[in-house]
């Protein structure tokens, strides 16, 4: 039996997700778009779906189940499909520039020579 953590899609994004075209392959999801919820124990994502539905807190389209090993399954109209978290790229201080947002090493603007 597996333990699945439930991630609910934020309400303001549900309509957008519902009307987006279906794409095949692994879905890329952003952690900021989800609210972590309870956990449930089940043999498969489908058993978890039915247990939640019968328990009065059903999964809605766009919700995620995260297994103990970190694998994600997103609930779509066609069933569950693989998903992965898309994390923002972390920039080091030298990549993001110096103080005030200026690029490290000076500016790109060349100043005219003064006489």
Secondary structure, 3 states (H helix, E strand, C coil): CEEEEEEEECHHHHHHHHHCCCCCCCEEECHHHEEEEEEEEECCHHHHHHHHHHHCCCCCCCCEEEECCCCEEEEECCEEEEEEECCCCCCCHHHHCCHHHCCCCCCCCCCCCCC
